[in-house]
Amino acid sequence: MTTGITKHSVMIAGHRTSVSLEDPFWEVLSEIAAERGQSVQALIGGIDAGREGQNLSSAIRVFVLNAVRDPRPDPA
């Protein structure tokens, strides 16, 4: 089973940046955003605000993992 990596361009705090993630992470991130009634870009902005120097792609993967493990809303 191969998983593609897709790069998306997002605007965070007024700056455009690219984020590369495996397709399953994008899919779950989109589901989480939809459940919360927000855009993926807004959700990524919240993750970015709390990542404390961690690589953004890694912070998103950890966020998704935590959301799957504990589905209670995260403040991101």
TIVEX-787295 format. One line per 10 residues: number of its first residue (from 1); their letters; for each residue y, z, x of N, C-alpha, C. Coordinates in nm, 2 decimals. Atoms other than C-alpha are relative to their C-alpha. Layout:
N
NUM) a) Y:Z:X:Y:Z:X:Y:Z:X ~ ...
//
This chain:
76
1) mttgitkhsv) -0.12:0.00:0.08:0.00:0.00:0.00:0.12:0.00:0.09 ~ -0.12:0.00:-0.08:0.33:-0.10:0.15:0.12:0.03:-0.09 ~ -0.12:-0.04:0.08:0.66:0.03:0.04:0.12:-0.06:0.07 ~ -0.12:0.06:-0.06:0.98:-0.17:0.10:0.11:0.10:0.01 ~ -0.12:-0.08:-0.02:1.30:-0.02:0.23:0.11:-0.09:-0.05 ~ -0.11:0.07:0.06:1.60:-0.12:0.03:0.13:0.06:0.04 ~ -0.13:-0.05:-0.04:1.96:-0.09:0.15:0.10:-0.02:-0.12 ~ -0.10:0.00:0.10:2.23:0.00:-0.11:0.13:0.04:0.05 ~ -0.13:-0.04:-0.04:2.60:0.01:-0.06:0.06:0.09:-0.11 ~ -0.06:-0.10:0.10:2.77:0.31:-0.23:0.14:0.04:0.05
11) miaghrtsvs) -0.13:-0.06:-0.03:3.12:0.45:-0.24:-0.01:0.15:-0.01 ~ 0.01:-0.14:-0.01:3.14:0.81:-0.13:0.14:0.05:0.05 ~ -0.13:-0.06:-0.04:3.47:1.00:-0.12:0.10:-0.11:0.04 ~ -0.09:0.10:-0.03:3.66:0.67:-0.12:-0.04:-0.09:0.12 ~ 0.05:0.08:-0.11:3.45:0.52:0.17:-0.13:-0.07:-0.04 ~ 0.12:0.07:0.02:3.19:0.25:0.14:-0.10:0.03:0.11 ~ 0.11:-0.02:-0.10:2.86:0.32:0.32:-0.13:-0.06:-0.05 ~ 0.13:0.06:0.03:2.51:0.18:0.32:-0.11:0.11:0.01 ~ 0.11:-0.09:0.00:2.20:0.39:0.24:-0.13:-0.08:-0.01 ~ 0.13:0.07:0.00:1.85:0.27:0.33:-0.11:0.10:-0.04
21) ledpfwevls) 0.11:-0.09:0.04:1.56:0.43:0.14:-0.12:-0.08:-0.05 ~ 0.11:0.07:0.06:1.21:0.34:0.04:0.01:-0.01:-0.15 ~ -0.02:0.03:0.14:1.19:0.19:-0.30:-0.04:0.11:-0.10 ~ 0.03:-0.11:0.10:1.01:0.49:-0.47:0.11:0.11:0.00 ~ -0.11:-0.10:0.00:1.29:0.72:-0.36:0.12:-0.06:-0.08 ~ -0.11:0.05:0.09:1.55:0.48:-0.52:-0.04:0.01:-0.15 ~ 0.04:0.00:0.14:1.34:0.47:-0.84:0.01:0.15:-0.05 ~ -0.01:-0.13:0.05:1.32:0.85:-0.87:0.14:0.05:0.00 ~ -0.14:-0.04:0.00:1.68:0.90:-0.77:0.07:-0.06:-0.12 ~ -0.06:0.06:0.12:1.78:0.66:-1.05:-0.05:0.07:-0.13
31) eiaaergqsv) 0.05:-0.08:0.11:1.56:0.86:-1.29:0.07:0.13:-0.02 ~ -0.07:-0.13:0.00:1.72:1.19:-1.19:0.14:-0.02:-0.05 ~ -0.14:0.02:0.04:2.07:1.04:-1.23:0.01:-0.03:-0.15 ~ 0.00:0.03:0.15:1.98:0.90:-1.58:-0.02:0.13:-0.08 ~ 0.03:-0.13:0.08:1.84:1.24:-1.69:0.12:0.09:0.00 ~ -0.12:-0.08:0.00:2.17:1.40:-1.58:0.12:-0.06:-0.06 ~ -0.11:0.07:0.06:2.38:1.14:-1.74:0.11:-0.04:0.10 ~ -0.10:0.04:-0.10:2.55:1.03:-1.42:-0.05:-0.12:0.07 ~ 0.04:0.12:-0.07:2.55:0.73:-1.20:-0.08:0.04:0.13 ~ 0.07:-0.03:-0.12:2.33:0.71:-0.89:0.11:0.02:0.11
41) qaliggidag) -0.10:-0.02:-0.09:2.65:0.68:-0.69:0.06:0.14:-0.01 ~ -0.06:-0.13:0.01:2.79:1.00:-0.83:-0.10:0.11:0.05 ~ 0.10:-0.09:-0.05:2.46:1.18:-0.76:-0.01:0.00:0.15 ~ 0.00:0.00:-0.15:2.46:1.06:-0.40:0.13:0.06:0.05 ~ -0.12:-0.07:-0.05:2.82:1.18:-0.37:-0.02:0.15:0.00 ~ 0.02:-0.15:0.00:2.71:1.53:-0.47:-0.10:0.04:0.11 ~ 0.09:-0.03:-0.11:2.42:1.52:-0.23:0.07:-0.01:0.14 ~ -0.08:0.01:-0.12:2.66:1.40:0.04:0.09:0.12:0.03 ~ -0.09:-0.11:-0.02:2.90:1.68:-0.02:-0.07:0.13:0.05 ~ 0.07:-0.12:-0.04:2.63:1.94:0.04:-0.10:-0.02:0.11
51) regqnlssai) 0.11:0.02:-0.10:2.43:1.79:0.33:0.02:0.06:0.13 ~ -0.02:-0.07:-0.12:2.59:1.98:0.61:-0.04:-0.07:0.13 ~ 0.02:0.07:-0.12:2.57:1.72:0.88:-0.14:-0.08:0.01 ~ 0.13:0.07:0.00:2.22:1.60:0.79:0.02:-0.15:-0.03 ~ 0.00:0.15:0.03:2.16:1.22:0.78:-0.01:-0.02:-0.15 ~ -0.01:0.02:0.15:2.25:1.10:0.43:-0.14:-0.05:-0.06 ~ 0.13:0.05:0.05:1.92:0.91:0.38:-0.10:0.11:0.00 ~ 0.09:-0.12:-0.01:1.72:1.22:0.49:0.04:0.10:-0.11 ~ -0.04:-0.09:0.10:1.93:1.44:0.26:-0.04:-0.04:-0.14 ~ 0.05:0.06:0.13:1.85:1.21:-0.03:-0.15:0.02:-0.02
61) rvfvlnavrd) 0.15:-0.02:0.01:1.48:1.22:0.04:-0.03:0.14:-0.03 ~ 0.03:-0.14:0.02:1.48:1.60:0.06:0.04:0.04:-0.14 ~ -0.05:-0.03:0.13:1.69:1.62:-0.26:-0.11:-0.05:-0.10 ~ 0.10:0.06:0.09:1.43:1.39:-0.44:-0.12:0.09:0.00 ~ 0.12:-0.08:-0.02:1.14:1.59:-0.30:0.02:0.13:-0.08 ~ -0.02:-0.13:0.07:1.29:1.92:-0.42:0.01:-0.02:-0.15 ~ -0.01:0.02:0.14:1.37:1.77:-0.76:-0.13:-0.02:-0.07 ~ 0.14:0.02:0.05:1.01:1.66:-0.80:-0.08:0.13:0.00 ~ 0.07:-0.13:-0.01:0.88:2.00:-0.69:0.05:0.10:-0.10 ~ -0.06:-0.10:0.09:1.12:2.20:-0.91:0.10:-0.08:-0.08
71) prpdpa) -0.09:0.09:0.08:1.27:1.99:-1.19:0.12:0.06:-0.06 ~ -0.13:-0.06:0.05:1.55:2.24:-1.28:0.12:-0.07:0.06 ~ -0.12:0.07:-0.06:1.89:2.09:-1.23:0.05:0.06:0.13 ~ -0.06:-0.04:-0.13:2.03:2.11:-0.88:0.15:-0.02:-0.01 ~ -0.15:0.01:0.02:2.41:2.16:-0.85:0.06:-0.13:0.06 ~ -0.05:0.12:-0.07:2.44:1.82:-0.65:0.06:-0.09:-0.10
//
